[in-house]
Amino acid sequence: MNRRRADTVVGFLVAAVLIVGGALSWDAYQQQQAFKEMESMMGMSMGAVHGTNPLWYVLGTLLVSAVIGGGYLVVRDDLTGTDAPDRSQDEEENATARESAESPEEAVQPNGAINPESQPQARVLDLLPEDERRILEPVLSSPGITQIELRDRSDFSKSKVSQTVSALEKRGLLYRERQGRTYRIYPSDDLQQNQAH
């Protein structure tokens, strides 16, 4: 179950609990008011006759809603994290895989400014989509750049940088080394060898 669907289901469940609890509270309040009116008409106390205090229904409704919502938030990542990847991420990975499989002739720019055989780094960058190029260029120019610096240079969000670095790492274009609370990112050995030639 994907995260959006799980959020919707739990949202509807909490809303249903709130609606049912509200209806029960309203009904108990109406009964309490009717008994008070009967007491005033008859002039005697019927305190032991009338039902549950509506405040108990209100508190119970809020408690059940909080338990359902809070419990879901606690286990949300476990339930929805690895079951089904996001479609847009799959489509992006498929598109980048297709682009990386293109022949080198397609990497030649129409104006002929870059010769891909003499500059393999340029050829690799030409094959990549814009967002991956914005991540890989600083890594090639400054090997060992931190993921935080990379986020600043690319003007991407923290999650976008992380996703893009992961995608490039899976394809063997770069690798990460943990340093404290961040990573240092280096171009892969193959990419560095191509760059040296």
N, C-alpha and C positions, 0 to 999 in steps of 0.2 A: 504494500500500500504506500503510495507516495505521500509526501508530507502535506500537500495541499488538501488531498482527500481526507486524510486523518484529521487535520485541523477542522475541516467542515463537519465531519461526523461528530467529533467531540463538541464542537460549537452547538450543533443541533441538539445533542444530548443534554448539555448544560441548559440550553434555552428551554427544552421540554421540562426539565426538573424545575426551573424557575416558574414556568407557566402553571404546571400542576400544583406546585407549592403555593403559588399566589392564589390559585382558585380555592385550594383547601383553606388557606388563611382567611380569605374573604368569606367563605361559607361559615367558618367557625366564628368570625366576627359578627356576621349577620345573626347567627343563632344566639350569640351572647347578647346582642342588642334586643332580640325578640324576648329572651328570658327576662332581661331587665325591665322591658316594657310591661310584660305580664306581671312581674313583681310589683311594679308601681300601681297597676290597675287593681290587683287583688289585695294589695296592702299587706302582703306577707312575704317572708324571705324564702326564695327557692334556690339558694346558693348551692345546695348539694345536687340539684337536678341538672343544671346546664352543663355542657360538654367542656372540651379542652380549650384552654386559653389560646387565642389565635397567635399570641406571641411565640408559643412553642412551635407552631407551624412555620412561622417566619424564620426563626432560628434554625430549625431543622432543614428548611429549604436552602438557606445560605450555607449551612455546614455541608450538606450533600453536594451542592454546586462547587464549593471550594475544594472538597476532596476529589471530585471527578476532574475538575480543571487542573488543580495542582498536581495530582497524581499523573495526569497525562503529560504535563510539562516536564515532570521529572524523567519519564521514560520515553519522551518524544523522540530524542535522537536515536535511542536504541531501536525503537519501532520503525522509524522511517529512514534511518541513516543509510543502510546498506541494501535494503530490499530492492529498490528500483531507482536507478540513476535518473537524473533529470533528462528529459528528451532533448532540450536545447544543448546540453553538454554533449550528448551522444552525437547530435547533428554536427556540432562544432568539431568534435574529434574526427568524424568521418570526413568532413570537408578538408581539414588540415592533412589528413592521411592521403586524400586524393591529390591535394596540391603538392605534397612531398613526393608523390610517385610520378609526377610529370617529368617529361624528358628535359635535358639541359637546354635543348634548342629553344624551348618556350621561355627560358629565363633571360634570353637576350632581349634587351630593351630595343624598341623600334628605332630610337635615334642612334643606336650602336655605341653609346658612351661607355658601357662597361663590357669588357671581355670576360665572360664567366670562366673561361679556362685559365686565365692568368690571375683571376681574383676569386678563388672558391668561396671566400666569405661572402662576397657580394652575391654569388649564385645562390647560396643557401638562404640569404636574406630575401632575395627576390622571390623565392619559392614560398616563403612564409606569408601568412596573412598579416595585416597591419598590426594587430594587437601583439602577436608573437614577435614580430620584428622589433616593436618598441621595447620588448623585454630583453631580447637577445642582443641587440646592438650595444647597450651599456655593459652587458656581461662580457662581450668580446673586447670592448675597449678598456674595461677595468676588471680583469679577472679577480675574483675574490670579493666582489661587491656584496654588501649585505642586502637582505631582502627588504629592509626598511629603506635603504638608499635607493634601491630599485623602484620601490613604490613612489618615492619622491620624484625620481627622474621620469618615470613613465606617466605620472598623473593618473594612475589607476587606483582603484580601491584595494584595500588589503586582501580581500577575498579574490579579486580578479587577478592580482599578482600571484597569489598562491596557486590558483587554478592553472594559470598560464605556465608558471614555472613547473608545475607537476606534469602538465601535458608535454612540455619540451623535454623534461627529464625522462618521461616514458619513452619518448622517441630517440633518446640517446644523444641529444644535442647539448645538454649541460648536466651538471650534477651539483648536489648541495652537501654542505658540511655544517653540522650543528655548531653554533657558537652562542652559548648562553641562551637567551630567549629568542634568538633569530637564527638565520642561516647565512652562510657565506656561499655564494653561487659562482661556479667556475664553468667555463666552456668544456665540453667533453674532450678527451684526448684526441679523438679522430678529427674533431673540428679544429683543434689547435694545430694538428699536423697539416691539415689542408691549408690553414691560414699561413703557416710557415713557408709552404712551397710557392 
